[in-house]
């Protein structure tokens, strides 16, 4: 999707994301530091794959519910959210010692 999107302006203003599934995805992504801290300090490594699944599930709901590439003024914000999801999943997989696929 990011390749199809071409150039876009990264948006850090989350007020452009108003759909419930967008907000849910942002909230799930924001849990990354706490999940990593808890997995390390409490030795609860199982939290990492569970969190990766939670991110993938929230992204799937987002992807199914809202148009990204054809969403008018929300387009850049949504593409930024897609890229943030990619980065979070890559970081979680790398933390578990796994390589992230280039495409899905």
N, C-alpha and C positions, 0 to 999 in steps of 0.2 A: 504494500500500500504506500509506503514512504517513497518508493521509486516512482510509482504512478503519480504521486502528488507533485513531484518536481520541486521547484523552489517554493518556499513558504516562509513567512515571518514567524519566528518562535514567539508565542504569546505566554506571558507570565501572569496575565490578568485572568484569574479564574472566574471572574464574574460573567465571562462569555459562555461558561459551561453551566447551563441551567437545567438540563434534563436530569431526571432522577438517577439514571444509569451512569451519566457522566460524573455526577457528584459521588455516587457510590464508588466508582473506579478511583477517583481522586483520593477518597478516604482510605481505600485499601492500599493504594500506593504509598500513602503517607505513613503507613505502619512499618515500613521497612527497617528504619533504625531500631525501633523497639523489638522487632522480631529478632534481628541479629544480636542485639544486646542480650535478650533473654536466652537465646540459643547458646550464646557463649558463656554468660555468667552462671546460668542455672543448669548448664549442660543438658539442654533440651534440644538436641540437634534435630529431632523430628519436626520441630517447628518450621524449619526451612522448606522441606518439600511440601508441607501442608500450606505454607504461605504462597509458594509458587503456584500451587493448584488454585488457591483463592484468587490470586492475581489473574491467572488464565481464565478462570470462570467469570470474574467481573469484566474482563476485557471482552470475552465472548458475548456477554449480555449487552455490553456497549455497542459492539460491532453489529449485532443483530438489530438493535433498536434505533440507532441514529445513523443518518447518512454522514459520511465524513468528507469525501472528495467533492460532493455537490451540495454542501451545506451553507453556501452564501457567506455571510459575515462571521459565522462560527467556524468556518473551514480551517483557518490557521490555528485556532485554539484546539480544535479536535485533532488536527494532525500533530500538534505539539503533545497532546495527551497520548496519542498512539506512540510517539517517539519516547515519551517518559515511561510508558509501559514496557517498551522494548529494553530500555536501559535497566529498569528495575528487574525484569526477568533475567537479563544477562548477568546482572550483579548477583542475584540469588543463585543462579546456576554456577557461576564462577566460585562463589563461596562454598558450594557443595563439591567443587572440584570437577564440574562438568562444563563442557563447551556449549555455548549457545548456537543453535543452527542459524544460518544466514537468512533462511526463508522458511515459512511454514505454509 
